[in-house]
Amino acid sequence: MRAPENPLQELTALDWIAVLGVGAGALFCFQFPFFIAPHFEKMFADFGGELPDLTQLALTTWFPLMLGLNPASVAFHALSGKHTLARRRLLIVAAFAMAVAFSALCLVAMYAPIFELAGNLK
């Protein structure tokens, strides 16, 4: 069996779905400080008091952008470098896991003050 000239031809539809998932997760993190965080920031201003550290970090512009850049760069490296098929798939899966985890981290950071407030109600 002849090796394909383009190593990306070895990837299956499932691999490409994972790459799209990485793109969606990275895009979520990239748009987060500009479209989602401001709405939560207005709501948190009404709360008064100090916000949890993770929430304060997620409300900065640079933190969600850096979270989105990590899985995107791993996926780009997987698709552009000369890797074996197994290593390429491993990198794609790692990037997918990071994209899901970092997107969830941004959401958890926004809901942490709400959960904290609910826990203080008696």
N, C-alpha and C positions, 0 to 999 in steps of 0.2 A: 504494500500500500504506500502510495506516494504522499509525502507531507504536503499540505496545502501551502501555496505561495504566501497567502495572507493568513497569519496565525489566528486572526479573529474569526476566520471561517470555521474554526473548530468549535466555537462557542455555540451552545444550543439556545433554544428559545427561553428556557428557564434562566440561563445566564444573563440574557439580555433583559429579562423581566427584573432580575435583581439589580442590574445596572440602572434601569429606570427607577426602581425603588430608591436607590442611592441618590439619583438626581432629584427625586421628589423630596426626600428627607433633607438634602442639602438646600434645595430651594426654600423649604419651609424655614430652615434656620436663617437663610439669607434675608428673607422678607420679614422675619419675626420682629426685629427691633423697629421696623418702620411702619408696620400695619397692625400688629397684634399688641405689642408691649405698650404703646401709648394709651390704648383703651383701658388696660389694667392699671396703668400708672395713675390715670384720673380717678379710678375707683379706689386705689390705695390711698390717695390723698385724703379721701373722706374718712378713712379708717382711723387716722391718727396713730401715733406710736411708731415704734421702730419695726421695719420689715426684716424678715429673716435674711441672713447673708446670701443665700442662694438666689433669693428674689432680687436683692439689690444688684447682684452680679448679672442676672439675666436681663435686668432693665438697662444695663449699659449697651452701647451699640456694638462694641468690639467683641464681647463674649459670644453672643449667638453667631456672629459672622465667623469667628474662629472655629466654633463647633461645626458649622456647615462646611468650612474649608477642609477639615480633616478627612471626612469620608470621600469628599469629591476628589481630593488629591490622591488618596489611595486607589480609588477606582480609575482615575486617569493613569496612574502608574501601572495598574494591572493591564489596562488596554493598550498602553503605548510601549511598554518594555518588552524585551525578549525574555519571555518566561515559558516554562513548560505549562501544559494545559492544567495540570494539578495546582501549580503555584498560582496561575492566573485565576483559577476558580477560588482558591483560598483567599486571595486578596479581594476578590469581588464579594465573597461572603463576609469577610471582615469589614469591608466598607459598608455593606448593607446593615450589619449589626450595629456599627457605629452610627449610621444615619438614623436608624430607629431609636437607639438609646439616647442620642443627643436631642432629637426632636421631642422625645418623651421628657427629657430633663428640662427643656424649656417650658413645657406645659406644667410639669410638677412645680417648677419654681414659681409660676404665676398663681397656682392654686394653694401653695403652702400657707400664705397669710390667711386665706379663707378657712382652711382646715384648722389653723391655729386659733382663729377667732371662734370657730364652732366648738373647739375643745375647751375653750374658756367659759362658755355659756353654762349656767347651772340651772 
